[in-house]
């Protein structure tokens, strides 16, 4: 991630991020990148930028705008999903590290370097699932709490209310909110700022009709150094790509699915407007670390049912951070022993490194839809089938993909 910016959204009310099950008494803690892309697409339609937006994103082989999922922040501390290949740390003690889903961004270099953490300096909040620092006067307040709010429809003529219903939501602490990373070209930077301002005014997520999901003026800032640092491949490490977004591999993405540490998540939802149920698909989830020949790109595919009459996209573009990976299955490079040389010949013989392995993966290409999109195109999304995993057993349990839904 060499260019772009981050966006901070400070909620001015409750947020409703529906879980994959759709249960009203549950709420998700992440605004996934495919949902955020759909919200930005609706904003582009309202601002008259829909044709240009689709041409620069869903219809482009190299998208000009890529957005990560949105994660919590508190104060100036950004929280991100814990890298799967190093989390939870192998530390025996009182803290249940595995209960933390998000860790401070400034910890990522230490975790990727396999450094240990001091128990007395950290605490896990079980509600927000955040790893928070312990300061002189106690641990830092969590970014949000989960609350249940009751609502009831009222007849405006008879003033009689119907049966009330309870809905789970996120209530954010003062100075806390959600942030995301954006990679975009200079041409789209200003327009992307406008799309986020529109979302802040109209709201994100469920129950927007009653004022939920709104935010104060978005704050735009440069990417922190921990998300822009480059990693170098050495004899004891190789380059992996840490995902900050959901990912659907494109045909040209050469990911080695037999290695790395990743998980899959099922995504569905309903369309904007008529509320039709979208086709369910599996994507690689945030926090996964992929081993690939080059930086993964991803794709957005039209998954519209035949009767919809317009395109519906699910975005699976990758927003990644390169990291040096030393997986448990790591094997040192085997070098050939030099041949014996005459004693009088003192010329050193260089070591011969073994040839590098070429990684490939069977994926499906983006479907080419020639149908034009009218101005009533709804939140556009994309899907991808589960990436194929080789038949052999992985060398260790971190190298297995799980189709289970995350809670």
C-alpha positions as CSV (number, residue, x, y, z in Angstrom):
1,X,0.0,0.0,0.0
2,X,2.0,2.9,-1.3
3,X,-0.6,5.6,-2.0
4,X,-4.0,6.6,-0.6
5,X,-5.4,7.9,2.6
6,X,-7.5,6.9,5.6
7,X,-11.0,8.1,6.4
8,X,-12.3,8.5,10.0
9,X,-16.0,8.5,10.6
10,X,-17.2,9.7,14.0
11,X,-20.8,8.5,14.6
12,X,-23.3,10.9,16.0
13,X,-25.8,8.2,16.9
14,X,-26.1,4.4,16.9
15,X,-25.0,2.2,14.0
16,X,-26.6,-1.0,12.8
17,X,-24.2,-3.3,11.0
18,X,-26.3,-6.4,10.3
19,X,-24.6,-9.8,10.8
20,X,-24.5,-12.5,8.1
21,X,-27.4,-14.3,9.8
22,X,-29.6,-11.3,9.7
23,X,-30.6,-11.7,13.4
24,X,-32.1,-8.5,14.9
25,X,-30.5,-9.2,18.3
26,X,-27.0,-9.4,16.8
27,X,-24.7,-6.8,15.3
28,X,-21.5,-7.0,13.4
29,X,-18.4,-5.1,14.6
30,X,-17.0,-4.6,11.1
31,X,-18.3,-2.7,8.1
32,X,-17.1,-5.1,5.4
33,X,-15.5,-3.7,2.2
34,X,-18.2,-5.1,-0.1
35,X,-20.9,-3.3,1.8
36,X,-18.9,-0.1,2.0
37,X,-18.3,-0.3,-1.8
38,X,-22.1,-0.7,-2.3
39,X,-22.8,2.4,-0.1
40,X,-20.2,4.4,-2.1
41,X,-21.9,3.2,-5.3
42,X,-25.3,4.5,-4.1
43,X,-23.6,7.8,-3.2
44,X,-22.1,8.0,-6.8
45,X,-25.6,7.4,-8.3
46,X,-27.1,10.2,-6.2
47,X,-24.3,12.6,-7.1
48,X,-24.5,11.8,-10.8
49,X,-21.2,9.9,-11.0
50,X,-22.4,6.4,-11.5
51,X,-21.2,5.7,-15.1
52,X,-17.7,7.1,-14.3
53,X,-17.6,5.3,-10.9
54,X,-18.4,1.9,-12.5
55,X,-16.0,2.4,-15.3
56,X,-13.2,3.2,-12.8
57,X,-14.0,0.3,-10.4
58,X,-16.3,-2.6,-11.3
59,X,-15.5,-2.6,-15.1
60,X,-11.8,-1.9,-14.8
61,X,-9.2,-4.7,-14.6
62,X,-7.1,-2.4,-12.5
63,X,-9.6,-0.4,-10.3
64,X,-8.8,3.2,-9.7
65,X,-10.5,3.1,-6.3
66,X,-10.1,0.3,-3.7
67,X,-11.5,0.6,-0.2
68,X,-10.8,-1.6,2.8
69,X,-13.3,-2.7,5.4
70,X,-14.1,-0.2,8.2
71,X,-12.7,-1.0,11.7
72,X,-13.0,0.7,15.0
73,X,-10.7,3.4,16.4
74,X,-10.5,5.2,19.7
75,X,-8.7,8.5,20.1
76,X,-5.8,8.5,17.7
77,X,-5.3,4.8,17.9
78,X,-6.5,2.8,14.9
79,X,-7.5,-0.9,15.4
80,X,-7.1,-3.5,12.7
81,X,-7.8,-7.3,12.5
82,X,-5.1,-9.4,14.1
83,X,-2.9,-11.1,11.4
84,X,-4.0,-14.8,11.4
85,X,-0.5,-16.2,11.0
86,X,0.8,-14.8,14.3
87,X,-2.4,-14.5,16.4
88,X,-3.0,-15.5,19.1
89,X,0.6,-15.2,20.4
90,X,2.1,-18.3,22.1
91,X,2.1,-16.7,25.6
92,X,0.9,-18.6,28.6
93,X,-0.8,-16.4,31.1
94,X,-4.1,-15.0,32.4
95,X,-5.0,-13.0,29.2
96,X,-7.2,-14.8,26.7
97,X,-5.4,-13.4,23.6
98,X,-7.7,-15.4,21.2
99,X,-10.7,-13.3,22.4
100,X,-9.2,-10.2,20.7
101,X,-10.3,-9.7,17.1
102,X,-8.7,-6.2,16.7
103,X,-5.3,-5.0,17.7
104,X,-3.7,-1.5,17.5
105,X,-2.1,-0.8,14.2
106,X,1.2,0.2,15.8
107,X,1.5,-3.4,17.1
108,X,1.5,-4.9,13.6
109,X,5.3,-4.6,13.0
110,X,6.0,-6.3,16.4
111,X,3.6,-9.1,15.8
112,X,4.9,-9.7,12.3
113,X,8.4,-9.8,13.8
114,X,7.2,-12.5,16.2
115,X,7.9,-10.4,19.3
116,X,6.2,-11.2,22.6
117,X,3.8,-8.9,24.4
118,X,3.8,-8.1,28.1
119,X,0.6,-9.1,29.8
120,X,0.6,-6.3,32.3
121,X,0.4,-3.7,29.5
122,X,-2.6,-5.1,27.6
123,X,-6.2,-6.1,28.2
124,X,-8.9,-7.6,26.0
125,X,-12.3,-6.1,26.0
126,X,-14.8,-9.0,25.5
127,X,-17.6,-6.8,24.1
128,X,-15.8,-4.9,21.4
129,X,-13.2,-7.7,21.0
130,X,-10.4,-5.1,21.0
131,X,-6.9,-5.4,22.5
132,X,-6.5,-2.2,24.5
133,X,-3.4,-0.8,26.3
134,X,-3.4,-0.5,30.0
135,X,-2.3,2.9,31.2
136,X,-1.5,4.4,34.6
137,X,-5.1,4.9,35.5
138,X,-6.5,1.7,34.0
139,X,-7.2,0.4,30.5
140,X,-8.3,2.6,27.7
141,X,-12.1,2.8,27.2
142,X,-13.4,0.5,24.4
143,X,-14.5,2.2,21.2
144,X,-18.2,1.0,21.4
145,X,-20.7,-1.0,23.3
146,X,-23.5,-3.2,22.0
147,X,-27.0,-2.0,23.0
148,X,-30.6,-3.1,22.4
149,X,-33.0,-0.3,21.4
150,X,-36.8,-0.7,21.2
151,X,-38.8,0.9,18.4
152,X,-42.4,0.9,17.5
153,X,-44.4,2.2,14.5
154,X,-47.1,4.8,15.4
155,X,-50.2,5.5,13.3
156,X,-50.2,9.2,12.5
157,X,-54.0,9.4,12.4
158,X,-55.1,7.3,15.4
159,X,-51.8,7.8,17.2
160,X,-51.9,4.1,18.2
161,X,-48.6,2.3,18.2
162,X,-48.0,-1.3,17.1
163,X,-46.0,-3.9,18.8
164,X,-42.5,-2.8,19.6
165,X,-39.4,-4.6,18.4
166,X,-35.8,-4.7,19.8
167,X,-32.8,-4.1,17.5
168,X,-29.1,-4.5,18.4
169,X,-26.8,-1.6,17.5
170,X,-23.3,-0.1,18.2
171,X,-23.1,2.9,20.6
172,X,-19.8,4.6,20.2
173,X,-17.7,6.2,22.9
174,X,-16.7,9.9,22.7
175,X,-13.7,10.3,20.4
176,X,-14.2,6.8,18.8
177,X,-15.6,5.7,15.5
178,X,-14.8,3.7,12.4
179,X,-11.9,4.1,9.9
180,X,-11.0,2.6,6.6
181,X,-8.1,2.8,4.1
182,X,-8.6,4.0,0.5
183,X,-6.3,3.4,-2.4
184,X,-7.2,5.6,-5.4
185,X,-5.7,7.6,-8.2
186,X,-5.2,11.4,-8.0
187,X,-8.1,11.9,-10.4
188,X,-10.5,10.2,-8.0
189,X,-9.2,11.5,-4.7
190,X,-11.5,14.6,-4.5
191,X,-14.6,12.8,-5.8
192,X,-14.0,9.9,-3.3
193,X,-13.9,12.5,-0.5
194,X,-17.3,13.8,-1.8
195,X,-18.8,10.3,-1.7
196,X,-17.7,9.8,1.9
197,X,-19.2,13.2,2.9
198,X,-22.5,12.1,1.3
199,X,-22.4,8.8,3.4
200,X,-21.8,10.7,6.6
201,X,-24.9,12.8,6.0
202,X,-27.3,10.1,4.9
203,X,-26.0,7.2,7.1
204,X,-24.5,3.8,6.7
205,X,-26.0,0.4,7.6
206,X,-29.5,-0.4,8.8
207,X,-32.3,1.7,10.3
208,X,-31.1,4.8,8.4
209,X,-34.8,5.9,8.1
210,X,-34.8,6.7,11.8
211,X,-31.5,8.5,11.8
212,X,-29.0,5.6,12.5
213,X,-25.6,5.3,10.8
214,X,-24.9,9.0,10.5
215,X,-21.5,10.6,11.2
216,X,-19.9,14.0,11.7
217,X,-17.8,15.5,8.9
218,X,-15.3,12.8,7.7
219,X,-11.7,13.2,8.6
220,X,-9.1,12.4,5.9
221,X,-5.5,11.7,6.8
222,X,-2.4,10.1,5.3
223,X,-1.8,6.4,5.7
224,X,0.2,5.6,8.9
225,X,3.7,4.3,8.4
226,X,2.9,0.8,9.6
227,X,0.5,0.4,6.6
228,X,3.0,1.8,4.0
229,X,6.2,0.0,5.1
230,X,7.7,-2.3,2.6
231,X,8.9,-5.9,3.4
232,X,11.9,-7.6,1.9
233,X,12.3,-11.3,1.2
234,X,15.2,-13.0,2.9
235,X,16.6,-16.5,3.3
236,X,14.4,-17.0,6.4
237,X,11.3,-15.0,5.4
238,X,9.1,-14.6,2.4
239,X,6.6,-11.9,1.4
240,X,3.0,-12.3,2.4
241,X,0.1,-10.0,1.9
242,X,-2.0,-9.0,4.9
243,X,-5.6,-8.3,3.9
244,X,-7.5,-5.2,5.2
245,X,-10.5,-6.0,2.9
246,X,-12.5,-8.9,1.7
247,X,-10.9,-10.5,-1.3
248,X,-12.1,-12.4,-4.4
249,X,-9.2,-13.6,-6.5
250,X,-9.1,-12.7,-10.2
251,X,-7.7,-14.9,-12.9
252,X,-4.3,-13.2,-12.9
253,X,-3.9,-13.4,-9.1
254,X,-1.3,-16.2,-8.5
255,X,-2.1,-17.1,-4.9
256,X,-0.6,-20.2,-3.4
257,X,-3.7,-21.6,-1.5
258,X,-1.7,-24.5,0.0
259,X,0.2,-22.1,2.2
260,X,-0.5,-18.8,4.0
261,X,-3.0,-18.4,6.8
262,X,-6.5,-17.4,5.7
263,X,-10.2,-17.9,6.3
264,X,-13.4,-17.6,4.3
265,X,-16.6,-15.7,5.0
266,X,-20.0,-16.1,3.5
267,X,-21.6,-12.9,2.2
268,X,-25.2,-12.3,1.1
269,X,-27.6,-9.5,1.9
270,X,-30.4,-7.7,0.1
271,X,-30.5,-5.2,-2.7
272,X,-31.1,-1.5,-2.4
273,X,-34.7,-0.6,-3.2
274,X,-36.7,-3.8,-3.7
275,X,-34.8,-5.7,-1.0
276,X,-34.2,-8.9,-3.1
277,X,-32.0,-11.5,-1.6
278,X,-28.5,-11.5,-3.1
279,X,-26.7,-14.6,-4.2
280,X,-24.5,-15.9,-1.4
281,X,-20.8,-16.2,-2.1
282,X,-17.5,-16.9,-0.2
283,X,-14.7,-14.4,0.0
284,X,-11.3,-14.4,1.8
285,X,-11.8,-12.5,5.1
286,X,-9.9,-9.6,6.6
287,X,-6.8,-10.4,8.6
288,X,-5.8,-13.2,6.3
289,X,-2.2,-13.5,5.1
290,X,-1.8,-14.7,1.5
291,X,1.4,-16.0,-0.2
292,X,1.3,-14.7,-3.8
293,X,3.7,-14.1,-6.6
294,X,2.6,-10.4,-6.8
295,X,0.3,-8.1,-5.0
296,X,-3.3,-9.5,-5.2
297,X,-5.8,-7.3,-7.1
298,X,-9.2,-9.1,-6.9
299,X,-12.3,-8.4,-8.9
300,X,-15.9,-7.4,-8.9
301,X,-18.4,-9.6,-10.6
302,X,-22.0,-9.1,-11.6
303,X,-24.2,-11.5,-9.6
304,X,-27.5,-10.1,-10.6
305,X,-30.3,-12.7,-11.0
306,X,-31.8,-13.1,-14.4
307,X,-35.0,-11.3,-13.4
308,X,-33.3,-8.2,-11.9
309,X,-32.8,-6.3,-15.2
310,X,-29.7,-4.5,-14.0
311,X,-26.2,-5.3,-12.7
312,X,-25.5,-6.1,-9.1
313,X,-21.8,-6.3,-8.1
314,X,-20.0,-7.7,-5.1
315,X,-16.6,-6.1,-4.8
316,X,-13.7,-8.3,-3.8
317,X,-10.8,-5.9,-4.4
318,X,-7.7,-6.4,-2.2
319,X,-6.3,-3.7,0.0
320,X,-3.1,-5.3,1.4
321,X,0.0,-4.6,3.4
322,X,3.1,-6.6,2.5
323,X,4.7,-8.3,5.5
324,X,7.7,-10.6,6.0
325,X,6.2,-14.1,6.8
326,X,7.9,-16.9,8.6
327,X,5.2,-19.6,8.7
328,X,5.4,-22.7,10.9
329,X,5.9,-24.7,7.7
330,X,9.0,-22.6,6.7
331,X,11.9,-24.6,5.5
332,X,15.3,-23.1,5.0
333,X,16.6,-22.9,1.4
334,X,18.6,-26.0,0.6
335,X,21.9,-25.3,-1.0
336,X,24.0,-27.7,-3.0
337,X,27.4,-28.5,-1.6
338,X,30.3,-27.2,-3.7
339,X,32.4,-29.8,-5.5
340,X,35.8,-30.6,-4.2
341,X,38.5,-28.4,-5.8
342,X,42.2,-29.0,-6.0
343,X,44.2,-27.8,-3.0
344,X,46.2,-25.5,-5.2
345,X,43.1,-23.8,-6.6
346,X,42.0,-21.3,-4.0
347,X,39.2,-19.8,-6.1
348,X,35.9,-20.0,-4.0
349,X,33.0,-21.7,-5.6
350,X,29.7,-19.8,-5.2
351,X,26.6,-21.6,-3.7
352,X,23.9,-22.5,-6.1
353,X,20.4,-21.6,-4.8
354,X,17.6,-23.9,-5.8
355,X,15.1,-22.6,-8.3
356,X,12.1,-20.7,-6.9
357,X,8.8,-22.4,-6.9
358,X,6.1,-21.0,-9.2
359,X,2.7,-20.6,-7.6
360,X,-0.6,-20.8,-9.5
361,X,-4.2,-21.0,-8.6
362,X,-7.3,-21.8,-10.7
363,X,-9.7,-18.9,-10.6
364,X,-12.5,-17.6,-12.7
365,X,-12.3,-14.5,-14.8
366,X,-14.6,-11.5,-14.6
367,X,-17.7,-12.0,-16.5
368,X,-18.0,-9.6,-19.4
369,X,-21.4,-8.1,-19.4
370,X,-22.3,-6.0,-22.4
371,X,-25.6,-4.8,-21.0
372,X,-25.7,-1.1,-20.3
373,X,-26.6,0.1,-16.8
374,X,-29.5,2.5,-16.3
375,X,-29.5,5.3,-13.8
376,X,-31.6,3.1,-11.4
377,X,-28.8,0.7,-10.8
378,X,-28.8,-0.4,-7.2
379,X,-26.0,-1.1,-4.7
380,X,-23.6,-2.9,-7.0
381,X,-21.9,-6.0,-5.7
382,X,-19.9,-9.0,-6.8
383,X,-19.2,-12.6,-5.9
384,X,-16.7,-15.2,-6.3
385,X,-16.8,-18.9,-5.6
386,X,-14.6,-20.3,-2.9
387,X,-10.9,-20.5,-4.2
388,X,-9.8,-24.0,-4.9
389,X,-7.5,-25.6,-2.3
390,X,-5.2,-28.5,-3.2
391,X,-6.2,-32.0,-2.1
392,X,-3.2,-32.6,0.0
393,X,-3.3,-32.0,3.7
394,X,-1.8,-28.7,4.8
395,X,1.5,-28.9,6.7
396,X,0.0,-27.2,9.7
397,X,-3.3,-26.0,11.0
398,X,-2.7,-22.4,10.1
399,X,-2.8,-23.3,6.4
400,X,-6.4,-24.3,6.2
401,X,-9.3,-22.3,4.9
402,X,-12.5,-22.4,7.0
403,X,-15.9,-21.9,5.4
404,X,-17.4,-21.3,8.8
405,X,-19.1,-17.9,9.4
406,X,-17.4,-15.6,11.8
407,X,-19.6,-14.6,14.7
